Amino acid sequence: MRYPFEVSYTELQAELDSFVSIIFSSLESEFLVLPKGPGFVEYPNFEKAYQILKKATNGFTSFNTSAILKAVKQAPLCLIVLRTILGFTPPEWAYVATQRTGVEITQGFARALDRRIRFSPFSALRLTQLTEKRLIALIETAGQLLTLPVVEAGIGEIHRLDKADTKEGLTSVQSLAQLGVPYAMLLYERLLGRPFAGHRDSVSELIGDSLESAIEDILTGAGISFRKTKRAEKIPGFDQAPDFIIPDEFSPQVVIEAKITEDDGTARDKVTRIQHLASLSTQGRHDESPRFEVIACIAGRGFGVRREDMKKLLLATRGKVFTVKTLDKLVECSRLKEFRTK
């Protein structure tokens, strides 16, 4: 079996469908396993904080801001437990609290506080006057939302708090805390929320880093000079900086995009990005010969769904599409071999 990066562009065009199938067969997915990443909240710690919050609210029968604030100061992870009951992200909670209390809570503050707590879940918080004011606003807002039944949403809408543990305010919280939740309801809310979705989003960069690290190891092992760009970095000549530039941005000869996705819609966006890089490589060239070679290193089942998208990717890169399974051929089957020193 020959891969598209081993044949001429003419042969690639002639047997495009066959090469799409070959790439599909070499794609591997690791979506069943996620990295924990720094600040991962282990269940025993979460359950411990839950019990502290439960005690501070007398089994969720009362909602006293001062008592909850005291619990949060001593065991900050209680704040994340409270946020989880609401079902909000940190920025969403900050926004609602700002609207309801008039205390300005920026999204940056909300994210930073959440991260700080994850890294030190039971280290007593030392608060500035402003931070404590914001913390009180968050807790008061939670109290307002949880002590009253959910207002009915309009036709064709669903309220964010219309869920098993908050539909009837604290009464629902108490009921589930004492009796548990029917399995069908657990499954239904999981259907709406997707299991591990928040965590998967938070470690998306780590997942991408695994592929980039493998490429970096290959380039370093071959003694190839390269420039690895940072996220959202501005590079002259590129409106969207590629992940790797060989040998550097001042004289790009090869660019590499490393992309992982488990979603076909996201895969389409990533293909479009690589197509744009390919168009940049021929911009202003009368003979349409590329100014630099574009290489795509891909992983994840998202790329293995739409055949038409893979055709576009193969044509844009002139066959230089590598998967985790074929990364060992990256140097020898591309212009990278011209820069090899080892």
C-alpha positions as CSV (number, residue, x, y, z in Angstrom):
1,M,0.0,0.0,0.0
2,R,1.3,3.4,-0.9
3,Y,0.3,6.6,0.9
4,P,-0.6,9.9,-0.8
5,F,2.7,11.5,0.4
6,E,4.6,8.8,-1.5
7,V,3.2,9.5,-5.0
8,S,3.3,12.4,-7.5
9,Y,0.6,15.1,-7.6
10,T,-0.6,13.7,-10.9
11,E,-1.1,10.2,-9.5
12,L,-2.8,11.7,-6.4
13,Q,-5.3,13.5,-8.5
14,A,-6.0,10.4,-10.6
15,E,-6.6,8.1,-7.6
16,L,-8.0,10.6,-5.1
17,D,-10.8,8.4,-3.8
18,S,-8.4,5.5,-3.1
19,F,-6.0,7.8,-1.2
20,V,-8.9,9.2,0.9
21,S,-9.7,5.6,2.0
22,I,-6.0,5.0,2.8
23,I,-5.9,8.1,5.1
24,F,-9.2,7.1,6.7
25,S,-7.8,3.6,7.5
26,S,-4.7,5.1,9.2
27,L,-6.6,7.5,11.4
28,E,-6.6,6.6,15.1
29,S,-8.7,8.1,17.9
30,E,-8.0,8.4,21.6
31,F,-11.3,10.1,22.5
32,L,-12.0,7.4,25.2
33,V,-9.1,8.6,27.2
34,L,-8.5,12.2,28.3
35,P,-5.5,13.8,30.1
36,K,-6.4,15.0,33.6
37,G,-4.3,18.1,33.2
38,P,-3.2,20.5,36.0
39,G,-5.9,21.4,38.5
40,F,-8.0,18.3,37.9
41,V,-10.6,17.9,40.7
42,E,-10.6,14.3,42.0
43,Y,-13.9,13.0,43.2
44,P,-12.9,12.4,46.9
45,N,-12.0,16.1,47.1
46,F,-15.2,17.1,45.4
47,E,-17.3,14.9,47.7
48,K,-15.5,16.3,50.7
49,A,-16.3,19.9,49.7
50,Y,-19.9,18.9,48.9
51,Q,-20.3,17.6,52.5
52,I,-18.9,20.9,53.9
53,L,-21.3,22.9,51.8
54,K,-24.2,20.6,52.8
55,K,-23.3,21.2,56.5
56,A,-23.1,25.0,56.0
57,T,-26.6,25.0,54.5
58,N,-28.1,22.6,57.1
59,G,-28.6,19.9,54.5
60,F,-29.6,22.5,51.9
61,T,-32.6,23.6,54.0
62,S,-31.3,27.2,54.4
63,F,-29.1,29.5,52.4
64,N,-27.2,31.9,54.6
65,T,-24.6,34.0,52.6
66,S,-22.4,34.5,55.7
67,A,-22.3,30.8,56.6
68,I,-21.5,29.8,53.0
69,L,-18.9,32.5,52.7
70,K,-17.2,31.1,55.8
71,A,-17.3,27.6,54.3
72,V,-15.8,28.8,51.0
73,K,-13.0,30.7,52.7
74,Q,-12.0,27.6,54.6
75,A,-12.6,25.1,51.8
76,P,-12.7,27.0,48.5
77,L,-13.7,24.0,46.5
78,C,-17.2,24.5,48.0
79,L,-17.6,27.4,45.5
80,I,-17.1,25.0,42.6
81,V,-19.6,22.6,44.1
82,L,-22.1,25.5,44.4
83,R,-21.4,26.5,40.8
84,T,-22.0,22.9,39.7
85,I,-25.4,22.9,41.4
86,L,-26.3,25.9,39.3
87,G,-24.9,24.3,36.2
88,F,-23.0,27.4,35.1
89,T,-19.5,28.0,33.7
90,P,-17.4,30.6,35.7
91,P,-18.0,33.4,33.2
92,E,-21.8,32.7,33.1
93,W,-22.0,32.9,36.9
94,A,-20.0,36.1,36.9
95,Y,-22.3,37.6,34.2
96,V,-25.5,36.8,36.1
97,A,-24.1,38.0,39.4
98,T,-23.0,41.3,37.8
99,Q,-26.5,41.8,36.4
100,R,-28.3,40.9,39.6
101,T,-26.1,42.6,42.2
102,G,-24.4,45.5,40.3
103,V,-21.0,44.3,41.5
104,E,-18.7,44.1,38.5
105,I,-17.2,40.6,38.1
106,T,-15.1,40.2,35.1
107,Q,-14.9,36.9,33.2
108,G,-11.1,37.0,33.7
109,F,-11.6,37.2,37.5
110,A,-14.1,34.3,37.4
111,R,-11.8,32.1,35.4
112,A,-8.7,33.0,37.5
113,L,-10.6,32.3,40.8
114,D,-11.9,28.9,39.5
115,R,-8.3,28.0,38.5
116,R,-6.9,29.1,41.8
117,I,-9.4,26.9,43.6
118,R,-8.7,23.9,41.5
119,F,-5.0,24.1,42.3
120,S,-5.5,24.6,46.0
121,P,-9.0,23.2,46.8
122,F,-8.6,23.3,50.6
123,S,-6.1,26.1,51.1
124,A,-7.8,29.0,53.0
125,L,-8.5,31.9,50.7
126,R,-6.9,35.2,51.5
127,L,-9.2,37.8,50.0
128,T,-8.8,41.5,49.2
129,Q,-11.7,43.7,49.9
130,L,-12.7,43.7,46.2
131,T,-12.4,39.9,45.9
132,E,-14.5,39.3,49.0
133,K,-17.1,41.7,47.6
134,R,-17.2,39.8,44.4
135,L,-17.4,36.5,46.2
136,I,-20.4,37.6,48.2
137,A,-22.1,38.8,45.0
138,L,-21.6,35.3,43.5
139,I,-23.0,33.6,46.6
140,E,-25.9,35.9,46.9
141,T,-26.8,35.4,43.3
142,A,-26.7,31.6,43.8
143,G,-29.0,32.1,46.7
144,Q,-31.5,34.1,44.7
145,L,-31.5,31.5,42.0
146,L,-31.8,28.5,44.3
147,T,-34.3,29.7,46.9
148,L,-37.1,30.3,44.4
149,P,-38.7,27.8,41.9
150,V,-37.8,28.2,38.3
151,V,-39.8,30.7,36.3
152,E,-41.5,28.9,33.4
153,A,-39.7,29.5,30.1
154,G,-41.6,30.4,26.9
155,I,-42.9,28.1,24.3
156,G,-40.0,26.4,22.5
157,E,-37.5,27.4,25.3
158,I,-36.0,25.6,28.3
159,H,-34.7,27.4,31.4
160,R,-31.1,26.6,32.5
161,L,-32.3,25.8,36.0
162,D,-35.1,23.5,34.9
163,K,-33.2,20.4,35.9
164,A,-33.8,17.7,38.5
165,D,-31.8,19.4,41.4
166,T,-32.9,23.0,40.9
167,K,-36.4,23.0,39.3
168,E,-38.2,23.7,42.6
169,G,-35.3,25.7,44.2
170,L,-33.8,24.4,47.4
171,T,-36.6,21.8,47.7
172,S,-35.2,20.0,44.7
173,V,-31.7,20.2,46.0
174,Q,-32.8,18.8,49.4
175,S,-34.7,16.0,47.7
176,L,-31.8,14.8,45.6
177,A,-29.3,15.2,48.4
178,Q,-31.4,12.9,50.6
179,L,-32.9,10.5,48.1
180,G,-30.6,10.6,45.0
181,V,-31.8,10.9,41.5
182,P,-33.6,8.5,39.2
183,Y,-31.3,6.9,36.7
184,A,-33.4,7.9,33.7
185,M,-33.2,11.6,34.8
186,L,-29.4,11.3,35.3
187,L,-29.1,9.9,31.8
188,Y,-31.4,12.6,30.4
189,E,-29.4,15.5,31.9
190,R,-26.2,13.8,30.7
191,L,-27.8,13.8,27.2
192,L,-28.3,17.5,27.5
193,G,-24.9,18.2,29.0
194,R,-22.5,15.6,27.4
195,P,-20.4,13.7,29.9
196,F,-16.9,15.2,30.6
197,A,-17.7,18.1,28.1
198,G,-16.4,20.8,30.4
199,H,-13.3,18.8,31.2
200,R,-12.7,18.0,27.6
201,D,-12.8,21.6,26.7
202,S,-10.4,22.6,29.5
203,V,-7.8,20.1,28.3
204,S,-8.2,20.6,24.6
205,E,-4.8,22.2,24.3
206,L,-3.2,19.3,26.2
207,I,-4.8,16.9,23.7
208,G,-3.4,18.9,20.8
209,D,0.0,19.1,22.5
210,S,0.4,15.3,22.3
211,L,0.5,15.5,18.5
212,E,2.7,18.6,18.4
213,S,5.2,17.0,20.9
214,A,5.5,14.0,18.6
215,I,6.2,16.2,15.6
216,E,8.7,18.2,17.7
217,D,10.5,15.0,18.7
218,I,10.8,13.9,15.0
219,L,12.2,17.3,13.9
220,T,14.6,17.5,16.7
221,G,15.7,13.9,16.2
222,A,16.5,14.7,12.5
223,G,18.4,17.8,13.5
224,I,15.9,20.1,11.6
225,S,15.8,23.7,12.6
226,F,12.2,24.9,13.1
227,R,10.1,27.6,14.6
228,K,7.2,26.4,16.8
229,T,4.6,29.2,17.1
230,K,2.6,30.1,20.1
231,R,-1.2,30.2,20.3
232,A,-2.6,33.3,18.5
233,E,0.9,34.5,17.7
234,K,1.3,37.0,14.9
235,I,3.8,36.0,12.2
236,P,4.6,38.4,9.4
237,G,3.3,37.0,6.1
238,F,0.7,34.7,7.8
239,D,-2.7,36.0,8.8
240,Q,-3.0,32.7,10.7
241,A,0.3,31.3,12.0
242,P,1.0,27.6,11.3
243,D,2.1,25.4,14.1
244,F,5.6,24.8,12.8
245,I,7.7,26.8,10.3
246,I,10.8,25.3,8.8
247,P,13.5,26.7,9.0
248,D,12.0,29.9,10.3
249,E,9.4,32.7,9.6
250,F,11.9,34.8,7.6
251,S,12.4,32.1,5.0
252,P,9.6,29.6,5.2
253,Q,10.2,26.5,3.1
254,V,7.9,24.0,4.9
255,V,4.9,24.7,7.3
256,I,3.2,22.1,9.4
257,E,-0.3,22.2,10.8
258,A,-1.0,19.7,13.6
259,K,-4.7,19.2,14.1
260,I,-6.7,16.8,16.3
261,T,-10.5,16.7,16.4
262,E,-13.2,14.1,17.2
263,D,-15.9,16.3,15.6
264,D,-16.5,16.4,11.9
265,G,-17.7,20.0,11.9
266,T,-14.6,21.1,13.6
267,A,-12.6,19.0,11.1
268,R,-14.1,20.9,8.3
269,D,-13.0,24.2,9.8
270,K,-9.5,22.9,10.2
271,V,-9.4,21.7,6.6
272,T,-10.4,25.2,5.5
273,R,-7.5,26.7,7.6
274,I,-5.0,24.4,5.9
275,Q,-6.5,25.2,2.5
276,H,-5.9,28.9,3.3
277,L,-2.2,28.2,4.1
278,A,-1.9,26.4,0.7
279,S,-3.4,29.4,-1.1
280,L,-0.9,31.6,0.7
281,S,1.9,29.4,-0.6
282,T,1.0,30.1,-4.2
283,Q,-0.1,33.8,-3.8
284,G,1.6,36.0,-6.3
285,R,3.3,33.0,-8.1
286,H,2.7,33.1,-11.9
287,D,3.6,29.4,-12.3
288,E,1.5,28.4,-9.3
289,S,4.5,26.5,-7.8
290,P,4.3,26.7,-4.0
291,R,6.5,29.2,-2.2
292,F,6.5,26.7,0.7
293,E,5.3,23.1,1.2
294,V,2.2,22.7,3.4
295,I,2.1,19.6,5.6
296,A,-1.0,18.4,7.6
297,C,-0.5,16.1,10.6
298,I,-3.9,15.0,11.7
299,A,-5.5,12.7,14.3
300,G,-9.0,12.0,15.6
301,R,-12.1,10.4,14.2
302,G,-13.5,13.8,13.1
303,F,-11.2,13.8,10.0
304,G,-12.5,10.4,9.1
305,V,-16.1,11.3,8.4
306,R,-16.4,13.5,5.3
307,R,-14.7,12.2,2.2
308,E,-15.1,15.5,0.3
309,D,-13.2,17.3,3.1
310,M,-10.4,14.8,3.0
311,K,-10.2,15.3,-0.8
312,K,-9.8,19.0,-0.3
313,L,-7.1,18.4,2.3
314,L,-5.1,16.0,0.1
315,L,-5.2,18.4,-2.9
316,A,-4.3,21.5,-0.8
317,T,-1.2,19.7,0.7
318,R,-0.4,17.8,-2.6
319,G,-0.8,14.6,-0.6
320,K,1.3,15.6,2.4
321,V,-1.2,14.4,5.0
322,F,0.3,12.4,7.8
323,T,-1.5,10.6,10.7
324,V,-0.1,9.3,14.0
325,K,0.4,6.0,12.3
326,T,2.5,7.4,9.5
327,L,4.5,10.1,11.4
328,D,7.6,8.0,11.1
329,K,7.6,8.8,7.4
330,L,7.2,12.6,7.9
331,V,10.8,13.6,7.1
332,E,11.7,11.2,4.3
333,C,8.4,11.8,2.4
334,S,8.5,15.6,2.4
335,R,10.8,18.5,1.8
336,L,11.8,18.2,5.4
337,K,14.5,15.8,4.2
338,E,16.3,18.8,2.6
339,F,16.9,20.2,6.1
340,R,17.9,17.0,7.9
341,T,21.3,17.2,9.6
342,K,21.2,13.9,11.6
